[in-house]
Amino acid sequence: MAQGTGSINSDYKDWEWSDDAGERARLLQSPSVETVPKSAESQGNGLGATSALGAVFIVVNAALGAGLLNFPAAFSMAGGVAAGVTLQMCMLIFIIGGLVILAYCSQASNERTYQEVVWAVCGKVPGVLCEVAIVVYTFGTCIAFLIIIGDQEDKIIAALVKEPEEAGSSCWYTDRKFTISITAFLLILPLSIPKEIGFQKYASSLSVIGTWYVTAVIIIKYIWPDKELVPVEIPTSPSTWTAVFNAMPTICFGFQCHMSSVPVFNSMKQPEVKTWGAVVTVAMVIALFVYTGTGVCGFLTFGAGVDQDVLMSYPSNDIPVALARAFIILCVLTSYPILHFCGRAVLEGLWLRYTGVTVEEDVVRERRRRLLQTISWFLLTLLLALFIPDIGKVISVIGGLAACFIFVFPGLCLIQAKLSEIQETRAISWWAQVSYGVFMVTLGAFIFGQTTANAIFLDLTA
């Protein structure tokens, strides 16, 4: 997703089908990062190189998102504040470790996107599995985004038409399915069609502001609760020891910024693993405070009765919360096209590799294929979002996939990187790093298996 330094999509030609096909195989990187030639990146002095402070901001921006709305419910499922915070702290160590491993393997392989690193270090089979996982993950996240839009619009419309909280939509134009559909067709689909997504650079600041505002509102509403808020039951311990694991998908979904971390690392002025370790540590601590503040205060405000989307627990006529809902809608409207673009680009790469045709050889068909991919992706995500009741069911599935990006693939990369080293004797540090990689893979596989099996079980017994 190469971006120039000028304004993107400011000219009408940017909305036409690409003359040069525009997208390349295995193309997934942070839209916030300016792309420079690989040779320049290796020197760390390319135009638009990112400072350490700038890298912190980008990583925080990549980590924070609409997933924070599910954190209070995750704390409730985990069995309270102590269990939720402890689980977050334990997982954060390995989340940071995964980010450092990816930077190390990126430097060793001289690759600059997540899946390129997996391909180069681990080989074809893990590389293809990684790309398929990226497609499924981005597809599921797009569904969650549409559900979030519907949640927020339900409350905003209820406030505007002054419907009672318990009342359903009495008119066709206030029906949830209609409002999601009209928003998607009028706003999301046009934003998903352009060949570039440079507009994200302007939307990223808005997303950060919106996220912080939502967190601030939830914390303030806990400190100074509304008078009509009735006391609620606050669980202090998990119902069973396995209940703690129910919070894992939300935590993984919230802290998953690993796919965009590789291009961020390569965009730095000094792309060194040691510096990167400090960058991601600071960024993850900031994200931890935001998620913990939202999770703890939202959970303590509503207790076991908190909704999967915490903003749904507040009354419709609460003005500060209504503004938070508007911020979330704007954030999601700009995030959907980005996730769709990433998934579409990986699909394109898989197709070209399967057929053995280069992008340059198939320009005309690429235009049609891209239109078909965009329309199909959009309609499928919209259809599923209309019939899935809440974001919790989606996050329970894609949260397990997020664990693969955080733990499994970085762990595999570390193992393969160390095994490829030619050494006459294996030092203790070598064995320690290989063991750490094995543990990462095991942990990620456990989280993926447990959360996926639990999600299927809950759906079957619902």
N, C-alpha and C positions, 0 to 999 in steps of 0.2 A: 504494500500500500504506500508506495512512494508518494511523498508530498513535496510540493515546491514551497518556496518561501512566500509566494503571493497568495491572494485570496482564492480559495477553492470554491467551486460551484457558483462563482459570481457571474459567469458568462453562460448564456443559454446553451452553448455547445457542450458544457459540462453535463447537461442533462440528456444528451444524445447517446446513442449506443457507441461504444468505444470503437475507434478505427484501428487501434492497435491491440485490442483485446484486453489491455489494462491489467488483468489479474494474472498472477502466475501461480504455479503449483506450490503447495506448502507455504501459503502466504498468510501468516497470522501474526500481527504485531500490534503494539499499542498505537492507536491513532494519534496519541499525544506526542509521539516521538518522531522527530524529523529523521528521515532515512538518508544515509550517505553511503557512498560506495564502500564495499567491504574492505578494500585496502586502506581507505581513510579511517574506517572504524577501528581497524587494528592498531592504528597509530594513536587513536583517541583524540585527534585534533580536527575532526571534520567540522564543516560549517554547521552551526546550530548545536554543537556539542553541549551536553547537559551537565550542569554542576551537581555536586553531591546534594546540595539543598534542593535543587530542582528535581533530582531523582527521587528524593524523599516525598516531595509533593505528588509526583506522578504515581509512585507506588501506593501512597495513601489513597489517591483518587481511584486507582484501579481496584483497591481492596474494598473501599466503602461503596455502598450502593443500597438498592432497595431491599437487600437481604436483611438489613437491620430491623425491618418491620416484624420479622419472625422471631427475633431474639427473646422478647419477653415470653412468648409461648414455649420456646426452647428451654428457658429456665424453669418454667412450670413443669414441662415434661421431665426434666432432669431431676426434679424434686426440691427445688429451692435455690436460693442465692449461693449458698456454700458449695453445693454440688456443681452448679453451672459455672461459677468463677473458677473453681479448682480444675474442672475439665478444660476450660479455656486456657488456663495457664500451662497445663501439662502439654496440650496440643500445640501451643504457640512455640515451644522449644523446637519441635520437629517441623513446624511450618517455616520458621526462619532457617532451619537447617536445609530444607528443600530448596529454598531460594538461593542459598549460598552454593549448594551443589550444582544447580543449574548454571550459575555464573562460571563456576570452575570448569564444567564440561563444555560450556560455550567457548570459553577461552582456549581450551585444549583442542576442540574440533574446528574452531574458526567459523562456527555457524552462528546465525543471529536471530533465529526464531525458535520457538519452543519445539515444534515438531521436527525442524531441521536438526536440532541437537539430538533428539531421540533417534532419528534416522541415522545420523552419522555415528553415534556412539553405540547404539544397541542393535542396529541392523534393520532389515526389511520388515519382519513380522511385528516387532514392537512399534516400528514406525507407522505401519498401516493401522494397527490397533489404536495408536495415539490419535491418528487423524480421524478415525471413526468415532472415537470417544469425544473428540472436539466437536464434531458435527452433532452428535446426540446431545451433548452438553449445551451448546449454543441454541439448539432447537428447543430444548426444555426450558432454558432460561427465557427465551422469547415468549413461550406460553405463560410463564410466571409473570412476565411484564404485562401481558394483556389482562391477566386476572387482577393484577394490582390496579391497573387503570379502571377496571370495572368496579373494584372495591371503593376506590376514592370517588368515582363519579356517582355511585349509589348514594353516598353520604352528602355530597355536594348538591345533588338534585333534590334529595329529601329536605335539605335546608331551604333551597330556593322555592320549592312548591309547598313548603311547610306541611309535609306529611308526617304523621306520627311515626315514631321509631319502629313500631310493630307492624305498620301497614305495608303491604306490598305495593308494587308499582301499579297504579290504577289506570294509567294511560300508556298507549303503545310507545310514545316517544320518551317515556321515563323508564321503560323496561330495560333491564341490565343488558340483555343480548343486543338490543337495538343500539344502546349507547356505546357499547364496546365496538360493535361493527362499524358504526358511522365514524367514530374516532379513528379506527384502524384504517378504513378506506380513504378518509379525507386527509389524514396527517401521516400515518406510519408508512403506508404503501408508497406515496410520492417520495418520502425521504429514503426509501429502500432501493429506489430505481437508479439513482446516479452511479456512475462508474467509480467515483471517489467519495470518501466520507470525511473530507477535510473539515466539514462544518463541526466535527466533534471537538476541534481545538477551541471553538468558541463556546461550546456547550459544557465543556468540562468544568469550568469555573462555576457555572450555574448548578451543576450536579453537586459539587462540593458544598456550596452555600446551602443548597436544599437539604443535604444530608445533615449538616451541622445544625440547621434550624430545627429539623425534626427531632434530633437528639435533645436540643435545648428545650423545646416545648414539652417533651415527655418528662424531662428532669424537673422543670418548673412546675408542671402539673402534679408531680408527686410531692414536691415540697409544699406547694400551696394548692391543695386539692379543691375541687369545686364543692360547694356546700351540699349539693344534692347527691354526692357520691356516697353510697352506703358502704359500711365496713364489709370486707370480704375475707374469706378464708385464705391464709397464706401457708402453703405447704413448707415444711422445714426440713423434710427428708424425703428421699425417693421411696415410692411405694414398694419397689423391688430393686435389687442391685443392678439389674439389667436396664432399668428405666433411665439410668444416667446416659446410656448410649443413645437414647432417643434425641438428645441434643446435638449429637455429632454431625448429622447432615447440615443443620443450620450453621454450625461453626465452620465447617469446611466450605460451605457455599459463601459464607460471609468473608472469610479470609483468603479465598482463592484469587490470587493475583499473579499466579505463577506463569500462566500462558503469556502474559504481557511483560513479565519481568526480564526475559532474555533480551528483547530489543531495547528495553530501558537501560540495562547494563551496558550494552554495546554502544549506546548513545552518549555515555558519560565521557567527560574530558579525560579522566583517568580511570579506565575500566580495569580496576584491580580488585581481586577477590576480597582482600582485607577491607578496602574502602567500601565495597559493596555490602559486606557484612554489617558494617556500622550503619549504612543507609537503610537496609531492610529492618534492622533491629529497631531503629528510631521509628520507621514507618509503621511497623507492626505494633509497637507500643502505643502509638497514637490511635491506630485502629482499635486496639484493645480497649482503650479508655472510652472511645465512642460506643463500641458495641456493648461494653459492660455497663456504661451509664444508661443506655437505652434498655438493655435487658433487665437490669436490676430495678430501675425506677418504674418501667412499664409493668413488670411482674408484681412489684410491691403495691402498685396502684390498683390492679385488678385481680391479683391472686390467681387461683386456679381457673377463674372464669375468663381469663384474657383470651382474646381472639387470636387466630393464627396471624392476622394482620392487625397489629396493636392499634392502629389508627381507627379501626372499625369499632373498638371498644369505647371510644369517646362519642359524646352526643353530636348530632349533625349540626346543631346551631352554635357550636363552639368556634368562634372566629379565628383565634390563633391556630387551632387544629385544622380548620378549613384551609387556611393559608398553607399549612404543612402538606395537606392533601394536594393542593395545587402544585406545590414544589415537586412532590413525588411524581405527579402526572407528567410534568415537564421533563423531569430527569428520565423517566421511562420512555417518553416519546423520542428522546435523542439516543437512548441506549439501545433500543430495539434495532434500529438500522445498523448500528455498529456490530452487534452480535450476529445479525443476519449476514452482514458482509463477510465476517470472518468464517462463518459456517459455509457460505456459498463459495468462498475462495478455496476452502479445503475440499469441498465437493468437486470443484472444477479440477483441482490437482489430482484427485483420485481418478476422475474420469479420463483425463489426459494420459495419465500413467497407464491406465487399463487399456486404452485404445492405442497407445504408442504414438499419438499425434502431438506435435508441438503446438503451442498457442499461435505462433506465426503462420503455421500451415492451415489453420482452421478458423480464420477470422470471421468469415460470414456465418458459419454454423455456431460459433461462439456467441454471437449476438443473440441469435434465437434461443440458444441453450440458456443463456443468462436470464433472458426474459422468462422462460419456462421455469427455471429454478426459483426465481424471485416470486412469481405468482403462486407456484405450488407451495413453497415454503410459507408464504403469507397466509394462504387459505387454510392450510393444515393447522398451523399454530392458532389461527383464529377459531377454527371449528372446535379444536380441543379446549381452548380457553373458555368457550361458551358453555361447556358442559362439565368442566372440572370446578368443584365448588369453592376451593380455597387454595392459597399458595402453599400451604403446608404439605399437601399431597404431592405437589410438583417438587418442592425442595427436598422431600424425603427421598426422591429418586435421584435428582441431579446432584444432591449433596454427596451421595455415594460416589458419583463420577468425579466430583471435585476432589474427593480423597485420592483418586487415582492420579490426578494432576499434581497434588500436593506431596504425596508419599510414594506411590508405586513407581511412576516413571522416573522421578529424580533418584529413587533408590536403585533402580535398574541401571541408570546412567552411571552412578557412582561405582557400582559393582563392576560394570564393564570397563570403565575408565581405569580402575585399579588393576583389573585382571590383564589389561592390555599393556601394562608397564613391564618392561624387561628388567628384571632384577635377579641377581644371583641368589640373594637371600631376602626373605620377607621380614621386614622390621615389624616391631610390635604395632607401630602406628598404621602400617599397611593393613594388618589383620583387624585393627580397631575400626578402620574406615570401611573395610569390607563387611564387617559384622554390623556396623551402623546401617549400611545400605541394605543388608538382609532384613534388619529390623524394620526399616522404613517400608520395604515392600510388604512384609508380613502385616504391619500395622495398617497400611493402606488397603490391602486385600481383605483384612478383617472388617474394617469400617465399611468398605464397599459391599461385602457379602452380607453383613449384619443389617445395614440400613436398607438394602434392596429387598432382602427377605422379609424384613419387618414391614416395609411398605406394601409388598404383595399380600402379606398375611392380613394386614389391616383392611386392605381393599376387599379381600375375599370375605372377611367376617363382618364388614360394614352392613 
